[in-house]
Structures are given as structure tokens and as C-alpha cells.
Amino acid sequence: MAHSRIALFIFTLLSLTYSEIQAAESLHIYCGAGMTKPFTEISNTYTKQSGIKTEVTYANAGQIQAQITTAQEGDFFIAGASEELKPVEKHVLSSKDLVKHIPVLAVQKGNPKNIHKLADLARKDVHIVLGDSKSTPIGKIADKALQDAGIETQVTILSRGVTAPSIFNALKMKECDAVIIWKENVSPEMDIVDDPAMQKYIKTIPVAALTTSTQTEAQKRFLDFLDSHEVKKIWEAHGYEVLQ
């Protein structure tokens, strides 16, 4: 009987230890919804190579910022632009820029409305969809671009998308004539308008290590992985320009 109790105690102790190890070897990552495709591949590759599970929350910047502030948990935040780290800066241990985030003016395939520059968005026959300027980096960029072009009060905005994919889908489904969206979101069903004015709105995607993490070594290993040649190739395959 005594042996049985000892065996049970040892089994329970080992089980708890194993559970603690498993819990430590998982990462909770917040990531902007517009980067779902590349980051899903990146996180899956990391799990496959390291055996460490990655739990990724995809949402717009506003939702992620609120979750970090309220829940005060998580290991990393992959933001659509470095400015999106500002509202949660007290929770940021360190950050590093990964790739360029390039906004473009995109139109329906063949450009049926003959849109050649930002100023053309002010025409009465042109209808656009933009990102939400309060919760998405691309929405803030779009508003700034229209303001700088002096047409912010003249454009016909059909709706505001709360994530980059929702903006992309509006153009893909021909619900509008043009959108301002990230370059990597553009598909073969649409065209990019080559307007040099858009170049000044290029941003960078950073990875921020969060102070809410209790896994210092796990954070270091993942940051090293993000800096690998393999990860850079994944970003490039999805249309991003890697920072050297």
C-alpha cells in the first residue's frame, strides 16, 4: 500500500513537472490581421523545428493594444507599423524592425476607371473603401495620404474596413473602384497604381518582446529564429521587402 502511495506521488510530481515544462515552452503572440498568411507559415515552421507551440492572436491594432493593456499577458506583438507600439510602450521590453510595410493605391483589374494618382480618388465617379483610421495602421495612412493630397473632404468613401483583409476583399469583390492597402495584400485580380506620392508612407513591421512574458530564454530563441534566413525567405515569398 505504501509503495502504491509513493508511486502515485512520484507520478503526480512528474506529471506536474511535465505540465510546467509544456506551459513554459509555448509562446503567445499577437499579430496584425493583415500579416496572417506569412506569419502563420512562420509560426508553424517554428513549432515544427523547435517543438514549441505558438498561439497566435490575429486582430487589428486597436484590438491587440486593448488586449495587451487589459489582460497584461503575452510574449510578442507583431505590429503593422512601429507607431502601433506607442499605446502599449510600457509593456514593450524591446523591439526590432523586420520588414517594410508598403502601402499602395490599388484598383480593379485593367483599371476601368482610369485612376492614375491619388487626386483621381476625388472624382465623383470613383468610390473607395479605406481602413478604419482609429484601429488600423493602413487606415491612418490612407487618411494622411488624402489629407496631404488635399482631397480628404472630396472622396466618396463607401465603408471603412477594420482589418487589411476586409479592405482587400471589398476591391476583390468589385464593391468599390479603389482602395489604399498594403502591397502584399494585392492579388492578381487587381492592379497597383504607380503613384510616387505613396512612397513617403512606407512603414516597417516590428516585433516587440513584451514585458508581460515570463519566458526570457524562449523570447530570445524566437527572436533569433525571426532573424534567420529561412524566415526572411518566407516574408519575401509573401511580397514583403526584408530589412537588411
Secondary structure, DSSP 8 states (H G I E B T S, - for coil): -HHHHHHHHHHHHHHHHHHHHHHHTEEEEEEEGGGHHHHHHHHHHHHHHH--EEEEEEE-HHHHHHHHHHH---SEEE-SSGGGGGGGGGGEEEEEEEEEE-EEEEEETT-TT---SGGGGGSTT-EEEEE-TTT-HHHHHHHHHHHHTT-TTT-EEEEEESSHHHHHHHHHTTSSSEEEEEGGG--TTEEEE--GGGGGG-EEEEEEEETT-S-HHHHHHHHHHHTSHHHHHHHHHTT-EE--
